[in-house]
Amino acid sequence: MILWHKNLVVKRYGEIMNLKDLPKNPVAVTIKMIGCRWKVMIIADLMNGTRRFSEIKKSLKGITQKVLSSKLKELEQDGILTREEAGTKVEYTLTDIGYSLRPVILSFYDWGKDYKKYVKLTEKSFTQTKS
């Protein structure tokens, strides 16, 4: 549950996190909230809309059920996503603050794509130099 009241920011692990508990550097705040590889991948997956646990697990190759469950819980506690029970199914959806990470996720995507091009060119150049 996210709380927006003066200094109170989020409820995490049963305790209230105050603004004074967050790093002063905004980059450090972002890393604190989404710095885990799996959190970024979960957020990216949910950018396309509401997903069930099994759908998220299927799309994230290599994540264990335990890690996925833990990271989803952390993201929910940080106010990045919501968890809704629909009968026997559980669905996850990004909150407005979660969707506000879209430019960050797209920057990661673009940078990763550019870096892969750089590595490919470096490999090609190295192979030609070696010949």
C-alpha contacts under 8 A as a table, 3 or more apart, distances in Angstrom:
res1	aa1	res2	aa2	distance
1	M	10	V	6.95
1	M	11	K	6.16
1	M	76	E	6.93
1	M	77	Q	5.64
1	M	78	D	7.35
1	M	79	G	6.01
2	I	9	V	6.78
2	I	10	V	4.75
2	I	11	K	6.13
2	I	77	Q	7.01
2	I	78	D	6.63
2	I	79	G	4.92
3	L	8	L	6.34
3	L	9	V	5.43
3	L	10	V	5.23
3	L	11	K	6.88
4	W	7	N	7.93
4	W	8	L	6.13
4	W	9	V	5.56
4	W	10	V	7.50
5	H	8	L	5.25
5	H	9	V	6.99
6	K	9	V	7.95
7	N	18	N	5.64
7	N	19	L	5.74
8	L	16	I	6.71
8	L	17	M	6.36
8	L	18	N	4.97
8	L	19	L	6.74
9	V	16	I	7.31
9	V	17	M	5.86
9	V	18	N	5.74
9	V	19	L	6.52
10	V	16	I	5.98
10	V	17	M	5.43
10	V	18	N	7.53
10	V	77	Q	7.18
10	V	78	D	5.96
10	V	79	G	6.99
11	K	14	G	6.11
11	K	15	E	5.50
11	K	16	I	4.57
11	K	17	M	6.03
11	K	77	Q	6.25
11	K	78	D	7.06
12	R	15	E	5.42
12	R	16	I	6.36
12	R	17	M	6.79
12	R	74	E	7.69
12	R	77	Q	5.22
12	R	78	D	6.45
13	Y	77	Q	7.41
17	M	21	D	6.22
17	M	22	L	7.94
18	N	21	D	5.28
18	N	22	L	7.17
19	L	22	L	5.40
20	K	23	P	7.62
22	L	29	V	6.28
23	P	26	P	7.17
23	P	28	A	6.00
23	P	29	V	5.65
24	K	28	A	7.54
24	K	29	V	7.54
25	N	28	A	5.26
25	N	29	V	6.50
26	P	29	V	4.95
26	P	30	T	6.33
27	V	30	T	5.14
27	V	31	I	6.24
28	A	31	I	5.01
28	A	32	K	6.00
29	V	32	K	5.01
29	V	33	M	6.29
30	T	33	M	5.19
30	T	34	I	6.05
30	T	35	G	7.02
31	I	34	I	5.27
31	I	35	G	4.06
31	I	36	C	7.81
32	K	35	G	5.59
33	M	75	L	7.97
33	M	78	D	7.30
34	I	37	R	7.87
34	I	39	K	5.63
34	I	40	V	5.97
35	G	39	K	7.19
35	G	40	V	7.29
36	C	39	K	5.29
36	C	40	V	6.53
37	R	40	V	5.42
37	R	41	M	6.38
38	W	41	M	5.01
38	W	42	I	6.04
38	W	63	I	7.72
38	W	68	L	7.68
38	W	71	K	7.20
39	K	42	I	5.08
39	K	43	I	6.14
39	K	71	K	6.21
39	K	72	L	7.75
39	K	75	L	7.40
40	V	43	I	5.18
40	V	44	A	6.11
40	V	105	I	7.33
41	M	44	A	5.03
41	M	45	D	6.09
41	M	60	L	7.32
42	I	45	D	5.04
42	I	46	L	6.22
42	I	56	I	7.15
42	I	60	L	7.76
42	I	72	L	7.89
43	I	46	L	5.11
43	I	47	M	6.29
43	I	94	L	7.45
43	I	98	G	7.33
43	I	105	I	7.98
44	A	47	M	5.24
44	A	48	N	7.81
44	A	102	R	7.89
44	A	105	I	6.35
45	D	48	N	6.37
45	D	56	I	7.03
45	D	59	S	7.70
46	L	49	G	5.22
46	L	50	T	6.23
46	L	51	R	6.67
46	L	92	Y	7.71
46	L	93	T	6.48
46	L	94	L	6.38
47	M	94	L	7.25
47	M	99	Y	6.80
47	M	102	R	7.27
49	G	93	T	6.43
49	G	94	L	7.58
50	T	91	E	6.41
50	T	92	Y	5.52
50	T	93	T	4.58
50	T	94	L	7.50
51	R	55	E	6.07
51	R	56	I	6.43
51	R	91	E	5.48
51	R	92	Y	5.44
51	R	93	T	6.77
52	R	55	E	5.20
52	R	56	I	6.37
52	R	89	K	7.09
52	R	90	V	5.81
52	R	91	E	4.41
52	R	92	Y	6.15
53	F	56	I	5.24
53	F	57	K	6.18
53	F	90	V	6.57
53	F	91	E	6.58
53	F	92	Y	7.34
54	S	57	K	5.06
54	S	58	K	6.06
55	E	58	K	5.14
55	E	59	S	6.30
56	I	59	S	5.27
56	I	60	L	6.26
57	K	60	L	5.29
57	K	61	K	7.27
57	K	63	I	6.85
57	K	64	T	7.84
57	K	65	Q	7.22
57	K	68	L	7.12
58	K	61	K	6.60
60	L	63	I	6.08
63	I	67	V	6.51
63	I	68	L	6.40
64	T	67	V	5.30
64	T	68	L	6.14
65	Q	68	L	5.15
65	Q	69	S	6.02
66	K	69	S	5.22
66	K	70	S	6.17
67	V	70	S	5.05
67	V	71	K	6.07
68	L	71	K	5.23
68	L	72	L	6.02
69	S	72	L	5.26
69	S	73	K	6.20
70	S	73	K	5.18
70	S	74	E	6.31
71	K	74	E	5.02
71	K	75	L	6.12
72	L	75	L	5.12
72	L	76	E	6.10
72	L	81	L	7.94
73	K	76	E	5.06
73	K	77	Q	6.14
74	E	77	Q	5.06
74	E	78	D	6.12
75	L	78	D	5.05
75	L	79	G	6.30
75	L	80	I	5.18
75	L	81	L	5.92
76	E	79	G	5.15
76	E	80	I	5.75
76	E	81	L	4.89
76	E	82	T	5.56
76	E	83	R	6.96
77	Q	80	I	7.64
78	D	81	L	7.91
79	G	82	T	7.25
79	G	95	T	6.94
79	G	97	I	7.20
79	G	98	G	7.46
80	I	94	L	5.95
80	I	95	T	5.60
80	I	96	D	7.79
80	I	97	I	5.88
80	I	98	G	4.31
81	L	92	Y	6.58
81	L	93	T	5.40
81	L	94	L	4.06
81	L	95	T	4.94
81	L	98	G	6.12
82	T	92	Y	5.61
82	T	93	T	5.35
82	T	94	L	6.22
82	T	95	T	6.40
83	R	90	V	6.76
83	R	91	E	5.77
83	R	92	Y	4.76
83	R	93	T	6.78
84	E	90	V	5.66
84	E	91	E	5.18
84	E	92	Y	6.37
85	E	88	T	7.04
85	E	89	K	5.88
85	E	90	V	4.46
85	E	91	E	6.29
86	A	89	K	5.12
86	A	90	V	5.88
86	A	91	E	7.10
87	G	90	V	7.82
94	L	97	I	7.62
94	L	98	G	4.97
94	L	99	Y	5.97
95	T	98	G	4.85
95	T	99	Y	6.21
96	D	99	Y	5.06
96	D	100	S	6.15
97	I	100	S	4.97
97	I	101	L	7.03
98	G	101	L	5.59
98	G	102	R	7.82
99	Y	102	R	5.56
100	S	103	P	7.25
101	L	104	V	5.20
101	L	105	I	6.24
102	R	105	I	5.14
102	R	106	L	6.06
103	P	106	L	5.02
103	P	107	S	6.02
104	V	107	S	5.06
104	V	108	F	6.32
105	I	108	F	5.05
105	I	109	Y	6.25
106	L	109	Y	4.90
106	L	110	D	6.09
107	S	110	D	5.09
107	S	111	W	5.94
108	F	111	W	5.18
108	F	112	G	6.00
109	Y	112	G	5.20
109	Y	113	K	6.19
110	D	113	K	5.11
110	D	114	D	6.16
111	W	114	D	5.09
111	W	115	Y	6.01
112	G	115	Y	5.05
112	G	116	K	6.20
113	K	116	K	5.25
113	K	117	K	6.50
114	D	117	K	5.10
114	D	118	Y	6.27
115	Y	118	Y	4.91
115	Y	119	V	6.19
116	K	119	V	5.11
116	K	120	K	6.15
117	K	120	K	5.06
117	K	121	L	6.19
118	Y	121	L	5.16
118	Y	122	T	6.07
119	V	122	T	4.97
119	V	123	E	6.04
120	K	123	E	5.14
120	K	124	K	6.15
121	L	124	K	5.02
121	L	125	S	6.01
122	T	125	S	5.07
122	T	126	F	6.00
123	E	126	F	5.06
123	E	127	T	6.04
124	K	127	T	5.14
124	K	128	Q	6.21
125	S	128	Q	5.20
125	S	129	T	6.14
126	F	129	T	5.11
126	F	130	K	6.09
127	T	130	K	5.13
127	T	131	S	6.41
128	Q	131	S	5.31
